[in-house]
Amino acid sequence: MVDVYSSDEEKAEALKQWWRQNGKSVAGGVVIGLAGVFGWQSWSQHQENQRAEASFQYHLLTQVAEVGSDEALLRQQQQLEENYGRSIYALFATLEMARVRVEADDLEGAAALLERVMSTTKDPSLQQIARLRLARIWLAQEKIDAADALLNAAPRDAFQGEIDALQGDIALRRNHLDEARAAYRAALVNGAGNRNLLQLRLESLGEG
């Protein structure tokens, strides 16, 4: 490579001139770059702290759900939503509240909470969990067509066995016995839980 400078002095002078022309912008870029690095680290730490606090608040909510009053549970859930409403733990809290409402025989309240989860989350697993629980509530309320339509709109995924089992219950409620048998068999093939119960249902339908 040909050296464009004839001496070390010219190299030094050229460097000085370059620095006078560009030094401020370079220094500014370094400062901005360092600020970006440390800003990102600070933001990441803040996010981690938020997740940890939301997780802790959700843990408290589950404890309150076991031993506390409805008012205490509602306060804890509201606090989690107000402070960490965009976290997944707020959705977990809503699912927990729905469970408590079912145990209190407040099916309408539980259904409203589950519908909120379905409309809020983009997580497919949480959507399916909420969908299944909502369909069970509607079936218990004799909203059979609504429950069936809800399940028919569900994507096929790891929850398919549970969906099949619930569709078998819907068919059985309608006295569509062949459809019920087919749905229960599909549930077994697709890995539904509580296989013993499914086998008992099939046996009660003359199959086994």
CORNORKA-V941436 format. One record per backbone hydrogen bond with DSSP energy under -1.0 kcal/mol. CO is the residue of the C=O (numbers start at 1). NH is the residue of the N-H. If there is no record, write none. Layout:
{{CO | NH} {CO | NH}}
//
This chain:
{{7 | 11} {8 | 12} {9 | 13} {10 | 14} {11 | 15} {12 | 16} {13 | 17} {14 | 18} {15 | 19} {16 | 20} {17 | 21} {18 | 22} {19 | 23} {22 | 26} {23 | 27} {24 | 28} {25 | 29} {26 | 30} {27 | 31} {28 | 32} {29 | 33} {30 | 34} {31 | 35} {32 | 36} {33 | 37} {34 | 38} {35 | 39} {36 | 40} {37 | 41} {38 | 42} {39 | 43} {40 | 44} {41 | 45} {42 | 46} {43 | 47} {44 | 48} {45 | 49} {46 | 50} {47 | 51} {48 | 52} {49 | 53} {50 | 54} {51 | 55} {52 | 56} {53 | 57} {54 | 58} {55 | 59} {56 | 60} {57 | 61} {58 | 62} {59 | 63} {60 | 64} {61 | 65} {62 | 66} {63 | 67} {64 | 68} {69 | 73} {70 | 74} {71 | 75} {72 | 76} {73 | 77} {74 | 78} {75 | 79} {76 | 80} {77 | 81} {78 | 82} {79 | 83} {80 | 84} {84 | 87} {88 | 92} {89 | 93} {90 | 94} {91 | 95} {92 | 96} {93 | 97} {94 | 98} {95 | 99} {96 | 100} {97 | 101} {98 | 102} {99 | 103} {100 | 104} {101 | 106} {102 | 105} {106 | 110} {107 | 111} {108 | 112} {109 | 113} {110 | 114} {111 | 115} {112 | 116} {113 | 117} {114 | 118} {115 | 119} {116 | 120} {117 | 121} {123 | 127} {124 | 128} {125 | 129} {126 | 130} {127 | 131} {128 | 132} {129 | 133} {130 | 134} {131 | 135} {132 | 136} {133 | 137} {134 | 138} {135 | 139} {136 | 140} {137 | 141} {138 | 143} {139 | 142} {142 | 144} {143 | 147} {144 | 148} {145 | 149} {146 | 150} {147 | 151} {148 | 152} {149 | 153} {151 | 154} {157 | 160} {159 | 163} {160 | 164} {161 | 165} {162 | 166} {163 | 167} {164 | 168} {165 | 169} {166 | 170} {167 | 171} {168 | 172} {169 | 173} {170 | 174} {171 | 176} {172 | 175} {175 | 177} {176 | 180} {177 | 181} {178 | 182} {179 | 183} {180 | 184} {181 | 185} {182 | 186} {183 | 187} {184 | 188} {185 | 189} {186 | 190} {187 | 192} {188 | 191} {194 | 198} {195 | 199} {196 | 200} {197 | 201} {198 | 202} {199 | 203} {200 | 204} {202 | 207} {203 | 206}}
//
